[in-house]
């Protein structure tokens, strides 16, 4: 009754324990063993499982029984590893003890020094796709038209171009800040600004910029968009506050030019390049609008009156010149009289009313 039969199949391996101590391995086949006191325990390990996991793994490995049967990976605190099974990525390993059976599968292990936080590997895309990789790796992607600013333990390391990147967990605190390198528009709306002659305007403007130094854009400000918005406000206030209302209305473009020059200098400290600054709308207060309309109406009326007076003066001057010319040339006066009589005669009807003595005789003589 103390004789026991054990059948270990071809894809199995027996682990023999006596008095809770590992003794050795039991090969494939039928085995008999005598244990009258129940001191022996046999456990079965499945060789078809890629990885061998056991609570007494360190004891089994130290016995040397697994030599030639498995690949043993013992990683220290500053070590990490990648495991490939039959040419396919299997897992990323953190510090610890691991065992992989080699009888049925081709096992390849790559060991890395985690003091170099970034993992650079030709098969990084395949590694990043595996869910098991996330246990040991932080994977991030920098999209196109963007740049990644890499910090390790709070220290700037480099600026990363678009692509996929992986960093070992637990080695150094890796952080990648992604910044957009495309041109961006900032709207400055509803700004109330006082001119040099104490007129309050409401202003709407636009500023476009792009990031040219990602490191400065990240480190010089916690929010580069808000920073450039504030700087654009200050530049526009300075440009408008130095001008009177008439100057601004007459040359709005000069405000944009001055604000652009001031903003370009301030933006350079933030790692930005300003492309354009433009004043879109200038809105006057209601009473100022009425006043401006009245001024414009009076100006137009004065211009119209001036034109009328100018035309009257020209007409009188022309008449004076004509009278002088007729006085100096009696023959021209006679010709003028004949033209008038010709017009009267051809009109078809001639009525003569002579009210003064001698006037009729003079008209008859003239005819």
SULSULDA-V344538 format. One record per residue. PHI is phi in whole degrees, -180 to 180 (none if undefined). OMEGA is omega in whole degrees, -180 to 180 (999 if undefined). BURIAL is b if it has 9 or more other C-alpha atoms within 8 Angstrom, else e. Layout:
# SULSULDA-V344538
phi = (PHI PHI)
omega = (OMEGA OMEGA)
burial = (BURIAL BURIAL)
This chain:
# SULSULDA-V344538
phi = (none -93 -90 -119 -106 -131 -113 -107 -76 -67 -101 -126 -145 -90 -112 -102 -122 -133 53 64 -117 -71 -102 168 -101 -118 -76 -63 133 -97 -127 -117 -146 -106 -143 -67 -98 68 -88 -106 -131 -114 -115 -106 -106 -89 -75 -76 -73 -62 -105 -96 -120 -155 -66 -108 -60 -62 -66 -67 -65 -65 -68 80 -69 -88 -61 84 -107 -148 -95 -105 -119 -119 -100 -85 -61 -99 -118 -138 -148 -117 -113 -117 -114 52 80 -114 -65 -112 -163 -107 -108 -97 -53 153 -111 -135 -133 -126 -68 -113 -68 -106 -130 -89 -110 -128 -121 -110 -106 -131 -88 -76 -66 -93 -66 -85 -94 -113 -147 -65 -105 -61 -63 -66 -65 -66 -73 -77 -61 -68 -67 -70 -71 -117 -126 -99 -111 -138 -127 -100 -73 -65 64 -134 -137 -112 -98 -94 -122 -119 53 82 -100 -69 -113 -166 -104 -98 -76 -56 156 -109 -138 -135 -136 -68 -75 80 -86 -135 -77 -97 -138 -115 -101 -91 -125 -88 -92 -77 -68 -125 -108 -116 -99 -107 -113 62 -84 -93 -130 -97 -81 -64 -97 67 -104 -90 -113 -108 -127 -120 -141 -130 -137 -117 -150 -144 -85 -112 -132 -57 -62 -62 -61 -87 -88 -82 -152 -77 -148 -67 -66 -67 -65 -70 -63 -65 -64 -66 -57 -63 -64 -69 -63 -66 -69 -78 -65 -92 -123 -85 -59 -62 -65 -66 -67 -76 -143 -68 -64 -65 -64 -64 -64 -67 -64 -63 -63 -68 -70 -61 -67 -70 -67 -60 -70 -96 80 -118 -125 -81 -90 -146 -135 -142 -85 -89 -138 -121 -114 -88 -62 -59 -66 -69 -63 -62 -63 -64 -64 -66 -62 -67 -64 -65 -65 -67 -64 -64 -64 -65 -63 -63 -65 -62 -63 -64 -69 -64 -60 -64 -66 -64 -61 -66 -65 -63 -65 -65 -62 -64 -66 -69 -66 -76 -133 -60 -62 -65 -65 -64 -65 -65 -65 -65 -62 -66 -65 -64 -66 -67 -66 -81 -74 94 -149 -129 -120 -121 -116 -109 -104 -120 -62 90 -70 -64 -62 -68 -69 -65 -65 -65 -68)
omega = (179 178 -176 -179 -179 179 179 -177 -172 179 -179 177 -179 176 -174 178 175 -175 177 175 -180 -178 -177 -178 175 -175 179 176 179 -179 176 176 -176 -177 -177 -177 180 -178 -174 176 180 175 -177 176 -179 -179 178 174 -175 -177 177 -179 -179 180 179 -173 -178 179 -179 -180 -178 179 -179 -177 -176 -179 -179 -179 -174 173 -177 180 -180 -174 177 -173 -177 -179 173 -178 172 -178 178 179 -180 176 179 -179 -177 -175 170 -171 173 -179 -179 -179 -177 179 178 179 -176 -176 -175 -176 173 -176 177 -177 175 -178 -176 174 -175 174 169 -169 -176 176 175 -174 179 179 -174 -179 178 179 -177 -179 -176 179 -178 -179 -176 178 -177 -174 166 -177 177 -179 173 -176 178 -177 177 176 179 178 -174 174 174 -176 178 -180 176 -179 -178 175 -174 174 178 -179 -180 -175 180 -179 -180 176 175 180 175 178 -178 178 179 179 -178 178 -179 -178 -179 179 -176 180 176 178 176 -170 171 -180 177 -175 180 179 -179 178 171 174 -179 179 168 -171 170 -177 178 173 177 -178 173 -179 179 177 -177 -179 178 -178 -179 -172 -176 -178 178 177 -173 179 177 -180 -179 176 180 180 178 175 -178 -180 180 178 180 -178 -178 -179 -180 -177 172 -174 -178 178 -179 -179 -178 -176 -180 -178 -180 176 180 -179 -179 179 179 -179 -180 -178 179 -179 -180 -178 -180 179 178 -179 -177 171 -180 -179 -179 168 -178 175 -177 -178 169 -174 179 173 -176 -180 178 177 180 180 179 178 179 178 -180 179 179 179 179 178 179 178 179 179 179 179 179 -180 179 180 178 179 179 180 180 179 179 179 180 179 179 -180 179 -179 179 179 -178 -177 -179 179 177 179 179 179 179 180 -180 177 180 179 179 180 180 -177 -178 -180 176 -177 -178 177 -179 177 -178 -177 -176 -178 178 -178 -179 179 -179 180 180 178 179 179 999)
burial = (e e b b e e e b e e e b b b b b b b e e e b e b b e e b e e e e e e b e e e b b b e e b b e b e e e e b e e e e b e e b b e e e b b e e e b b b b e b e e b b b b b b b b e e e b b b b b b b b b b b b b b e e b b b e b e e e e b e e b e b e e e e b e e b b e b e b b b e b b b b e e b e e e b b b b b b b e e e e e e b b e b b b b b b b b e b b b b e b e b b e b e e e e b b b e e b e b b b b e e e b b b b b b b b b b b b e b b b b b b e e b e e b e e b b b e b b b e b b b b b b b e b b b e b b e e e b e e b b b b b b e b b b e b b b b b b b b b e b b b b e e b e b b e e e b e e e e e e e e e e e e e e e e e e e e e e e e e e e e e e e e e e e e b e e e e e e b e e e e e e e e e e b b e e e e e e e e e e e e e b b e e e e e e e)
